[in-house]
Amino acid sequence: MCLITFAYKAHKKYNLIVAANRDEFYERPTAPAQYWDDAPHILAGRDLHRMGTWMGVTKQGKFAALTNYRNGEEKQATKRSRGELVKDFLMDDETPVSYLEKVQMRKGQYPGFNLLVGDHNGLYYYSNINDTIYTLEPGIYGLSNHFINSPWPKVIKGKKGLERCLKCSNSVMEDCLFSSLQRAESPPDEQLPQTGIPLEWERKLSPIFIKTDTYGTRASTLLFITDKQIQFTERTFEGEKYKDRNFTFYINET
């Protein structure tokens, strides 16, 4: 995932609303969102190269999502897949804080990452770059490939789009959020972050919705969680076409 915007306990109906884009190389094999055969309680897409995932939920109401921390100078070849961090949390019965404490002990085994994990008791954020576990308070958040709420243009724009959509009626909120996630305009060069990659690629990666010859936004995901129910919609893109997959289920805490 390269952009996750979310409203935590900031809406009268939903405890958590997530609107996120996953950006990846087009050639990387990926399974769309579904209940996993080897773990039927997990609903998520799947990276078929390393068998992890970037975002998912469970029937028990657990949630996790991940972005890379972009550092063009970091060497990643010998490190573990970041996607297993989301997968392992959703697989296990551990509490979010207990899980993050264990991740913290092996933080150097992974390339730079940002990790969100939560359940009905709370929502938490951890990055192995600043190495601090944060309990998130109610509010509007944005997370791209730097720290949470870093003032990158796409993060600022994404948060504003989410705030605007929260004012919509429930019947039009989904369309509003998908529209916000498809904004493809680039900011001026002076507003671009400097992450150790060439300027040409900083430009290409700067929009909310990315499209290049080899790399781009592969899927957009919307998530709505109440005390009792989860609604999960994934929109996958193939060229100019897209396909939506919709899932709704009641949370089973047993």
N, C-alpha and C positions, 0 to 999 in steps of 0.2 A: 504494500500500500504506500502511496506517496502523498495522500492527503486524507486525513480523518477529521471531520468536524463533528462535534457532538454537544448535545445539551443534556446536562446531568441535573435532574430534579429542578428543571427550569421551565417546565410545562405543566399545566394543570391536570393533564390526563396521563402523560407518559413520564415514567421515572428516568428513562434514557431514550434519546433519539440520536441515531448515528447516521451521517451521510458521508460516504467515503468512496474514494477512487483507488483502484489498484492499477499501478503502472508497471509494465513488465515487457521484456522482449517478446515479440510476436511468436517467435519460434519455440519458446519454452512451453512444453506440454502441460496442460492444465485441465482439470476436471471442474465442471460448473458446480454451483451450490447444490448439495444433496445430503441426505443422511448417509453416513459412512457405513459401508458393509462391515468393516472391522470394529466399528464403534457406533452402533445405531443411535446412541443418545446424542451424537454430535451432528450439527447442521453447519456445513461450511463448504466452500470450494476447496480444491486441493492442488498443490503443486506436484505434478506426477514425476518430476525429476528427483526431488528429495523427500516427497511424501509428507511435507508439512503444510501449513496454511497461513494465510495472512489475517484472517478474521473469521470468527465463528461463535456459535452459541451452543448451549446444551439444553436438553429437555428439562433439566433441573434449574435453569435460569442463569447459568454461568456465561460470561462473555469475555472474549479476549480479542485483541487486535494489535497489529505490529506495523511499524515503519522502519526502514533503514535510516541510519544516521549517515549522511553523505560526507565522505572524506576521500577526495581523489587520491590521497597519498597512502591510504591504508592498504595493507597487503592482506588479502582474504583467502587465498588459495587453500591454506591448510586448516582453516577454521570450520567450525560446525555450522550447520544450516540454521539461520534465524527462525525459519518457519516451524521448527520443532518446539520453540518456546510457546507458541500459541497452542499447538497440538497437545503438548504434554499437560498444560494447564487444564484443557478441556477434557482430556482423558482421565485425569486423576480426581480424587475427592478432596484434595487439599484446599485450605482457605487461601484467598488471594495473598495475604501478607506472608503466610508460611511459605507459599510457593515462591514469591519474589525473594524472600530471604535465601532460599536455596539457589535461585538463579544468580543472586548477588555473589555467592561463594564461587561460582564458576564463570563469572562475567567475562574473563579474558579469553574464554574458549570460542567466543562468537565475534564476528565483525560488529561494528557499532550499530546499536538498535535502540528503538523506543518501544516500550511494551505497556499496553493497557490491559488490566485484568480486573474483573469484578463479579459480584454476585448480589443477592438481595440485601446484603449487609453493607456494601460500600463499593467504591470504584477507586483504583489505585494506578499510579504511573511510576515506571522505573526506566531509566536509561543507563546502560553500562558505561556511558561516557562521563556523566556527572555522578553516578554511583549513589543515588539517593532515592529511597522509596517515599513517594508522596501519597498522602490520602487526599483525594480530590474533593473539594467543596462544591456545592451546587453552583452551576454557572454554565457559560458558553465557552467551549474550548476548540482549538485548532492544533493539529499536529501534522507536520510534513516530515522533512528529512533533517530537521534540527530539533532543538528541544521544544517541549510543549509550549504553545502560545508564542513562539519566536515570531517576530514581526516580518516574516517574509510576505511579499505581495500576495501570493496565492492563499496564505493562511488568513491574512486580513480580509481578503475578498470572500473567502469561503465562510468565515465566521459571520460576516455581514449578510451573506446570502442565507445562512441558516437562521439568523435572527429574523430576517424578513419573512421567511417561510413559517416560522413559529406563530406568526400573527394570522396565518391563513386558517380557514376552517379545515377540519380533518379531511374533508372530501377532496380538497385541492392541494393539501400540503405535499403529498407525494410527487405530484407533477412539478410543483415549485422546487422541491429539493433536487429532483433529477435535472431540471433546467439549470439550477445553480451549479451542479457538478459538471455541466457540459460547457462552461464558459472557457473559451480557447484563446482569449486575447493575452498578449505578452506585455509586461511592464517595460518601461524604459530601462536602458542598461544601468543607469546610476542607481536603480532600486534593486538590482539583482544581488543575491547573496554571493559570497566568494567561498567556494567549498573545495577548491583544489582541482577543479575540472576546467577544461577550456571554456572561454566565453561563449563560443558557438553552442555548446551543450547547456550552459547555464540558461541561455535564451530558450532553447528547445524544451527544457524541463520546467520553465517558469509558469506556464499556464496551469489552470486547474485541470483542464482536459488536454492531454498531450497526444500528439499525432505526428510521428516521423515515419521514415521508410522502414525502420527496423524495430522501433520501440514506441510504446504509447499506452494509453489508458485501455486496459483490457476489460475492465468491469467496473460498474458503479453499484454500490450496495446501500440500501436503506434498512435501518433496524429501528423498531419501536417496541419498547418494553414497558408493560404496566406491572402491577403487583401480581397479576394472574396470567398474563398472556404475552406472547412474543409474536411479532409480525416481522418477517424477513423477506426482502425482495432484492434479488440480484439481477442486474441488467448487463448482459455480456455483449460485446461489440465484435462484429466481423465486417470490416470495411465500413460501408455506409449503413449496414443493417444492424439491428440489435434484437435480442431475445430476452424476455423477462421470465424469471422463475419466482413464484410467490409461495410462501410457506407461512401458515399461522397455526399455532398450537398453544395449549394451556400448559403452564409451568407445573411440573410434578416434582416437588421438593423431596420426595422419598427415594 
